Amino acid sequence: MTATTLRIEKVNTSLPGTLTANTLYFVKTGSSSFDIYLTNAAGTVAYTSAGSITGGASTIATSDLTASRALASNSSGKVVVSSVTDTELSYVSGVTSAIQTQLGNKQASSTDLTAIAALVGTSGILTKTGAGTWALDTSTYITSSYFTGGVSTILTSNLTTNRALLSDGSGKVAVSTVTNTELSYVSGVTSAIQTQLGTKLASASYTAADVLSKLLTVSGAGSSLDADLLDGQHGSYYLDLGNATGTLSNAKTSATSSNTGSTIVLRDSSGNFSAGTITAALTGTASSSNGVNLAAAEW
């Protein structure tokens, strides 16, 4: 396993235009907060973390480390300096396996290792050019040309903000015309929206005439909606005297056949009724009389 030296840089405002491989960048975002960026051997950002630092880097967020020391993680998983100097750590450069195992086996020197150790440069593409000869291309790094999948459209430029994303006709990540607010309206929908809309009544159908016609289909006696009630009563409650087809029940009046004042006269079952004084013009023949003023009668 080849050991890799990790560089640490603290940047005041933003990442530099050209990133160094195998480097941990701390970009200050506030008085006590940083964004972390870690580059891989190709000089491409492999990890980033935004906001306040609460993880392993929290011990070095606001103060510098002891200079020229190798770093380690402590029992709490935080970054700390070790007793190993950077000079001592540099002696690990070029080691290809466990040091103690190699020392124990007293491995013989290798022309390849000798050739690699003699190379100038700390990063790049290492190529074997022959038996015991190697070359280090320090000008070639992994670039966007290595990414040919769906992500290739968003490697070097930001997306339009606050939009829903989709895959375009080429299978690449692209922004849609739908805003993230509009997309949020889909939350809670349980089935196809168009199918649900298709089952709803069009707003044009909600005219006054349409509402009235629908009310009339459920209105009437015995229903929970009587649109033609008068003083709480249905029309059948009242006599239809307007066209003289109705009959007023005697029970609905104070009529009586007895001699009762201030009441409507009601003939009994024989057609008779009792009365006190009757003042009237008599036409015809009276069969009997009881206290009738005949002088006032007309014959």
Residue pairs with C-beta under 8 A, 6 or more apart in sequence:
1 96
1 97
1 98
2 95
2 96
3 92
3 93
3 95
4 22
4 41
5 22
5 89
5 90
5 93
5 122
6 22
6 23
6 24
6 71
7 20
7 22
7 23
7 24
8 23
8 24
8 26
8 65
8 71
9 20
9 23
9 24
9 25
9 26
10 25
10 26
10 28
10 34
11 25
11 26
11 27
11 28
12 27
12 28
13 27
13 28
14 27
15 25
15 27
15 37
15 45
18 43
19 25
19 37
19 39
19 43
19 44
19 45
20 39
20 43
20 123
21 39
21 40
21 41
21 42
21 43
21 122
21 123
21 141
22 39
22 40
22 41
22 123
23 38
23 39
24 36
24 37
24 38
25 36
25 37
25 38
25 39
26 34
26 35
26 36
26 57
26 60
26 61
27 34
27 35
27 36
27 37
28 34
29 35
29 50
29 51
30 52
32 52
32 61
32 62
33 51
33 52
33 53
33 61
34 53
34 57
34 61
35 48
35 49
35 50
35 51
36 47
36 48
36 49
36 53
36 57
37 45
37 47
37 48
38 45
38 46
38 47
38 48
39 45
39 46
40 46
40 142
41 123
42 141
42 142
43 123
43 141
43 142
44 141
44 142
49 55
53 61
55 77
56 73
56 77
56 78
56 79
57 78
57 79
58 78
59 74
59 78
59 79
59 80
60 79
65 71
65 79
65 81
66 81
68 85
68 86
68 87
69 81
69 82
69 83
69 84
69 85
69 86
70 81
70 82
70 84
70 85
70 86
70 88
70 89
71 79
71 80
71 81
71 82
72 79
72 80
72 81
72 82
73 79
73 80
74 80
92 99
94 113
94 116
94 117
95 102
96 113
111 131
111 132
112 128
112 132
112 134
114 132
115 132
115 133
115 134
116 126
116 134
119 126
119 134
119 135
119 136
120 136
121 136
121 138
123 138
123 141
124 136
124 137
124 138
124 139
124 140
124 141
125 136
125 137
125 140
126 134
126 135
126 136
126 137
127 134
127 135
127 136
127 137
128 134
128 135
129 135
144 152
144 155
144 156
147 155
150 167
150 171
150 172
150 173
151 172
151 173
152 172
153 168
153 172
153 173
153 174
154 173
159 165
159 173
159 175
160 175
162 179
162 180
162 181
163 175
163 176
163 177
163 178
163 179
163 180
164 175
164 176
164 178
164 179
164 180
164 182
164 183
165 173
165 174
165 175
165 176
166 174
166 175
166 176
167 173
167 174
168 174
186 193
215 225
215 227
216 227
218 225
219 225
219 226
219 227
219 228
220 226
220 228
221 234
221 236
226 234
228 234
228 235
230 238
239 246
239 247
239 248
240 246
241 248
250 266
253 264
254 263
254 264
255 263
255 264
255 265
255 266
256 263
256 264
256 265
256 266
257 265
257 266
257 267
257 268
257 272
257 273
257 274
258 273
258 274
259 274
259 275
259 276
265 273
265 275
266 273
267 273
281 297
281 298
282 297
282 298
282 299
283 298
286 292
286 297
